[in-house]
Amino acid sequence: MPESNTLGNTLTELPFDLTGRIFRSPMPFGPYDWQNEVWPAYQENDVSAVVVLIEPQEYLVHARRDLLAFYHSAGLDVIHLPIPDFRIPPDVNALEDAIAAAIEHAQAGGNLAA
């Protein structure tokens, strides 16, 4: 498997060999995006879907905005599977559905960030 590719301090491309690209990133506007570079990096890399694994209270506090509404207003598809901190996903079927949706998006040529 090829190595991952880090793009600046914002995105790391994961080498899944799909038509679309999959990136891992810190939460836009959050504590690890102190220079607000993540959202512009999403735009520069044509990210069209995001996977959000945090609960609403986390993104409301740390990103200081409703990230799901922000993503939707920007035209992105959102796969939201909130997982409590330091826990496993409470619903295995929902986890499988989220993974399948992410893979389907990338197989169809869409770029995704998680």
C-alpha positions in Angstrom: 0.0 0.0 0.0 1.4 3.5 -0.9 2.2 5.9 1.9 -0.1 8.7 2.9 0.5 12.2 1.6 0.3 15.1 4.0 -0.8 18.3 2.4 0.6 21.2 4.5 -0.6 21.1 8.1 -4.2 20.4 7.3 -5.0 17.3 5.3 -3.4 13.9 5.0 -4.5 11.9 1.9 -5.0 8.2 2.7 -4.0 5.8 0.0 -7.1 3.7 -0.6 -6.7 3.5 -4.4 -10.3 4.6 -5.1 -11.6 6.9 -7.8 -12.1 9.7 -5.3 -9.7 10.8 -2.6 -10.0 10.3 1.1 -8.4 12.7 3.5 -8.1 12.8 7.3 -8.0 16.2 8.9 -8.5 18.1 12.1 -11.9 19.7 12.6 -12.3 22.9 10.7 -12.3 26.0 12.9 -11.4 23.8 15.9 -8.4 23.9 18.3 -6.1 22.1 15.9 -6.9 24.5 13.1 -5.5 27.6 14.8 -4.8 29.3 11.4 -8.2 28.4 9.9 -6.6 26.5 7.1 -8.7 23.3 7.0 -11.8 24.7 5.4 -9.8 26.4 2.5 -7.9 23.1 2.1 -11.3 21.2 1.7 -12.2 23.7 -1.0 -8.9 23.5 -2.8 -9.1 19.7 -2.8 -12.7 19.5 -4.0 -13.9 17.8 -0.8 -17.6 17.0 -1.4 -18.4 14.9 1.6 -17.3 14.9 5.3 -17.5 12.2 8.0 -18.3 13.8 11.4 -17.7 11.4 14.3 -18.1 13.9 17.2 -21.3 14.8 19.1 -23.0 18.2 18.5 -21.9 19.7 21.8 -18.2 19.1 20.8 -18.3 20.9 17.5 -20.5 23.7 18.9 -17.9 24.3 21.6 -14.7 23.7 19.7 -15.6 24.9 16.2 -17.9 27.6 17.6 -20.5 26.8 15.0 -23.0 24.2 13.9 -20.6 22.3 11.6 -23.3 20.1 10.1 -25.4 23.1 9.1 -22.2 24.8 7.8 -21.3 21.8 5.6 -24.8 21.4 4.3 -25.0 25.1 3.4 -21.7 24.7 1.5 -23.3 21.8 -0.5 -21.3 19.0 1.1 -22.7 15.6 1.9 -22.5 14.8 5.6 -22.1 11.4 7.1 -22.7 11.9 10.8 -22.0 9.1 13.3 -21.5 10.7 16.7 -19.3 8.6 19.0 -18.9 9.5 22.6 -15.3 10.4 23.5 -13.1 7.3 24.3 -15.9 4.9 23.5 -16.8 2.5 20.7 -19.7 3.3 18.3 -22.9 2.4 20.1 -24.6 1.1 17.0 -22.5 -1.4 14.9 -25.1 -1.2 12.0 -24.8 2.6 11.9 -21.0 2.3 11.8 -21.2 -0.2 8.9 -23.6 2.1 7.1 -21.3 5.1 7.6 -18.3 3.2 6.3 -20.3 1.9 3.3 -21.5 5.5 2.5 -18.0 6.9 2.7 -16.6 4.1 0.4 -19.5 4.6 -2.0 -18.8 8.3 -2.2 -15.1 7.8 -3.0 -15.8 5.0 -5.4 -18.1 7.3 -7.3 -15.3 9.8 -7.6 -16.1 12.2 -4.8 -13.4 13.4 -2.4 -14.1 12.9 1.3 -12.6 14.2 4.5 -12.9 12.6 7.9 
